[in-house]
Amino acid sequence: MAKYREVGRAARAAMLRLTPLAEPLSIDEAFLDLSRTEELHGACPAQLLAALALRVEAELGIRCRSD
């Protein structure tokens, strides 16, 4: 459980670097408001979300999905 919390916190930190508007639902699930992120990061929300998923998978070894 400790490893699960550690990876969950790291994933949440990655989300918060993308947008401060992350609404956690559980340790491994959150809603992200990506409005205005294009202005902040210079790419459309879909590109930013895809990059986040790839980064989390590469750095943390877990897969992301968006439903």
VEXZAKE-943179 format. One record per atom (N, C-alpha, C): x, y, z; residue number from 1; atom name. Coordinates in nm, 2 decimals. Atoms other than C-alpha are relative to their C-alpha. Layout:
N
SESE X Y Z NUM CA
...
END
This chain:
67
SESE 0.08 -0.12 0.00 1 N
SESE 0.00 0.00 0.00 1 CA
SESE 0.09 0.13 0.00 1 C
SESE -0.09 -0.12 0.00 2 N
SESE 0.29 0.24 0.07 2 CA
SESE 0.05 0.03 -0.14 2 C
SESE -0.05 -0.03 0.14 3 N
SESE 0.42 0.20 -0.29 3 CA
SESE -0.11 0.06 -0.08 3 C
SESE 0.12 -0.05 0.07 4 N
SESE 0.07 0.25 -0.42 4 CA
SESE -0.02 0.15 0.03 4 C
SESE 0.02 -0.14 -0.04 5 N
SESE 0.04 0.58 -0.23 5 CA
SESE 0.11 0.09 -0.06 5 C
SESE -0.11 -0.07 0.06 6 N
SESE 0.39 0.69 -0.34 6 CA
SESE -0.01 0.03 -0.15 6 C
SESE 0.02 -0.01 0.15 7 N
SESE 0.32 0.63 -0.71 7 CA
SESE -0.12 0.09 -0.02 7 C
SESE 0.11 -0.08 0.02 8 N
SESE -0.02 0.79 -0.67 8 CA
SESE 0.03 0.15 0.02 8 C
SESE -0.04 -0.14 -0.03 9 N
SESE 0.13 1.11 -0.52 9 CA
SESE 0.09 0.05 -0.11 9 C
SESE -0.09 -0.04 0.12 10 N
SESE 0.39 1.12 -0.80 10 CA
SESE -0.09 0.03 -0.12 10 C
SESE 0.09 -0.02 0.11 11 N
SESE 0.12 1.09 -1.06 11 CA
SESE -0.08 0.13 0.02 11 C
SESE 0.08 -0.12 -0.03 12 N
SESE -0.09 1.36 -0.89 12 CA
SESE 0.09 0.13 -0.01 12 C
SESE -0.09 -0.11 0.02 13 N
SESE 0.22 1.59 -0.88 13 CA
SESE 0.02 0.03 -0.15 13 C
SESE -0.01 -0.02 0.14 14 N
SESE 0.26 1.54 -1.25 14 CA
SESE -0.13 0.07 -0.06 14 C
SESE 0.13 -0.07 0.04 15 N
SESE -0.11 1.64 -1.30 15 CA
SESE 0.00 0.14 0.04 15 C
SESE 0.00 -0.14 -0.05 16 N
SESE -0.07 1.95 -1.09 16 CA
SESE 0.10 0.09 -0.07 16 C
SESE -0.09 -0.08 0.08 17 N
SESE 0.23 2.06 -1.30 17 CA
SESE -0.07 0.04 -0.13 17 C
SESE 0.07 -0.03 0.12 18 N
SESE 0.00 2.05 -1.60 18 CA
SESE -0.11 0.10 0.03 18 C
SESE 0.11 -0.09 -0.04 19 N
SESE -0.30 2.22 -1.43 19 CA
SESE -0.02 0.00 0.15 19 C
SESE 0.03 0.00 -0.14 20 N
SESE -0.37 2.34 -1.08 20 CA
SESE -0.15 -0.05 0.03 20 C
SESE 0.14 0.04 -0.01 21 N
SESE -0.73 2.24 -1.15 21 CA
SESE -0.02 -0.15 -0.01 21 C
SESE 0.02 0.15 -0.01 22 N
SESE -0.71 1.87 -1.06 22 CA
SESE -0.08 -0.03 0.11 22 C
SESE 0.10 0.04 -0.10 23 N
SESE -1.00 1.73 -0.87 23 CA
SESE 0.02 -0.15 0.03 23 C
SESE -0.02 0.14 -0.03 24 N
SESE -0.90 1.41 -0.70 24 CA
SESE -0.13 -0.08 0.04 24 C
SESE 0.11 0.08 -0.03 25 N
SESE -1.15 1.13 -0.68 25 CA
SESE 0.04 -0.11 0.10 25 C
SESE -0.06 0.10 -0.08 26 N
SESE -0.93 0.87 -0.52 26 CA
SESE 0.16 0.01 -0.01 26 C
SESE -0.15 -0.01 0.01 27 N
SESE -0.55 0.80 -0.48 27 CA
SESE 0.05 -0.02 -0.14 27 C
SESE -0.05 0.02 0.13 28 N
SESE -0.53 0.70 -0.84 28 CA
SESE -0.10 0.05 -0.11 28 C
SESE 0.10 -0.05 0.09 29 N
SESE -0.81 0.89 -1.01 29 CA
SESE -0.02 0.15 0.02 29 C
SESE 0.03 -0.14 -0.02 30 N
SESE -0.88 1.26 -1.08 30 CA
SESE -0.06 0.06 -0.13 30 C
SESE 0.05 -0.08 0.11 31 N
SESE -1.06 1.50 -1.31 31 CA
SESE 0.10 0.12 -0.02 31 C
SESE -0.09 -0.12 0.03 32 N
SESE -0.84 1.76 -1.48 32 CA
SESE -0.07 0.10 -0.09 32 C
SESE 0.06 -0.11 0.08 33 N
SESE -0.97 2.09 -1.61 33 CA
SESE 0.12 0.06 -0.08 33 C
SESE -0.11 -0.04 0.09 34 N
SESE -0.75 2.16 -1.91 34 CA
SESE -0.03 0.13 -0.07 34 C
SESE 0.03 -0.13 0.07 35 N
SESE -0.91 2.49 -2.01 35 CA
SESE 0.11 0.09 0.03 35 C
SESE -0.11 -0.10 -0.01 36 N
SESE -0.65 2.76 -2.06 36 CA
SESE 0.14 -0.06 0.01 36 C
SESE -0.13 0.06 -0.01 37 N
SESE -0.37 2.51 -2.05 37 CA
SESE 0.08 0.03 -0.13 37 C
SESE -0.07 -0.03 0.13 38 N
SESE -0.29 2.59 -2.42 38 CA
SESE 0.07 0.13 0.02 38 C
SESE -0.07 -0.13 -0.02 39 N
SESE -0.21 2.95 -2.31 39 CA
SESE 0.12 -0.02 0.09 39 C
SESE -0.11 0.02 -0.09 40 N
SESE 0.01 2.82 -2.03 40 CA
SESE 0.12 -0.08 -0.06 40 C
SESE -0.11 0.10 0.05 41 N
SESE 0.20 2.54 -2.21 41 CA
SESE 0.02 0.00 -0.15 41 C
SESE -0.02 -0.01 0.15 42 N
SESE 0.17 2.63 -2.58 42 CA
SESE -0.04 -0.12 -0.08 42 C
SESE 0.04 0.12 0.07 43 N
SESE 0.00 2.31 -2.69 43 CA
SESE -0.15 -0.02 0.03 43 C
SESE 0.14 0.03 -0.03 44 N
SESE -0.36 2.20 -2.72 44 CA
SESE -0.02 -0.10 0.11 44 C
SESE 0.02 0.09 -0.11 45 N
SESE -0.51 2.01 -2.43 45 CA
SESE 0.02 -0.15 -0.03 45 C
SESE -0.02 0.14 0.04 46 N
SESE -0.52 1.68 -2.62 46 CA
SESE 0.15 -0.04 0.00 46 C
SESE -0.14 0.03 0.01 47 N
SESE -0.15 1.70 -2.69 47 CA
SESE 0.06 0.00 0.14 47 C
SESE -0.06 -0.01 -0.13 48 N
SESE -0.07 1.80 -2.33 48 CA
SESE -0.04 -0.13 0.08 48 C
SESE 0.05 0.12 -0.07 49 N
SESE -0.28 1.51 -2.19 49 CA
SESE 0.08 -0.12 -0.05 49 C
SESE -0.07 0.12 0.06 50 N
SESE -0.11 1.26 -2.43 50 CA
SESE 0.14 0.00 0.05 50 C
SESE -0.13 -0.01 -0.05 51 N
SESE 0.23 1.39 -2.32 51 CA
SESE 0.01 -0.04 0.15 51 C
SESE 0.01 0.04 -0.15 52 N
SESE 0.13 1.36 -1.95 52 CA
SESE 0.00 -0.15 0.01 52 C
SESE 0.02 0.15 -0.01 53 N
SESE 0.02 1.00 -2.01 53 CA
SESE 0.13 -0.07 -0.03 53 C
SESE -0.13 0.06 0.04 54 N
SESE 0.35 0.91 -2.18 54 CA
SESE 0.11 0.02 0.11 54 C
SESE -0.10 -0.03 -0.11 55 N
SESE 0.56 1.08 -1.91 55 CA
SESE -0.03 -0.08 0.12 55 C
SESE 0.04 0.08 -0.11 56 N
SESE 0.37 0.91 -1.63 56 CA
SESE 0.04 -0.15 -0.02 56 C
SESE -0.03 0.14 0.03 57 N
SESE 0.41 0.57 -1.80 57 CA
SESE 0.15 -0.02 0.00 57 C
SESE -0.15 0.01 0.00 58 N
SESE 0.79 0.63 -1.86 58 CA
SESE 0.06 0.02 0.14 58 C
SESE -0.06 -0.03 -0.13 59 N
SESE 0.87 0.77 -1.52 59 CA
SESE -0.05 -0.08 0.11 59 C
SESE 0.05 0.07 -0.12 60 N
SESE 0.64 0.58 -1.29 60 CA
SESE -0.04 -0.15 -0.03 60 C
SESE 0.03 0.14 0.04 61 N
SESE 0.57 0.26 -1.49 61 CA
SESE -0.14 -0.04 0.01 61 C
SESE 0.15 0.03 0.00 62 N
SESE 0.19 0.29 -1.48 62 CA
SESE -0.06 0.06 -0.12 62 C
SESE 0.07 -0.05 0.12 63 N
SESE -0.05 0.35 -1.76 63 CA
SESE -0.12 0.09 0.04 63 C
SESE 0.11 -0.09 -0.02 64 N
SESE -0.30 0.63 -1.78 64 CA
SESE -0.10 -0.02 -0.10 64 C
SESE 0.11 0.01 0.09 65 N
SESE -0.63 0.63 -1.94 65 CA
SESE -0.10 0.12 0.02 65 C
SESE 0.10 -0.11 -0.01 66 N
SESE -0.89 0.90 -2.01 66 CA
SESE -0.14 -0.06 -0.04 66 C
SESE 0.14 0.05 0.03 67 N
SESE -1.26 0.80 -2.00 67 CA
SESE -0.09 0.12 -0.01 67 C
END
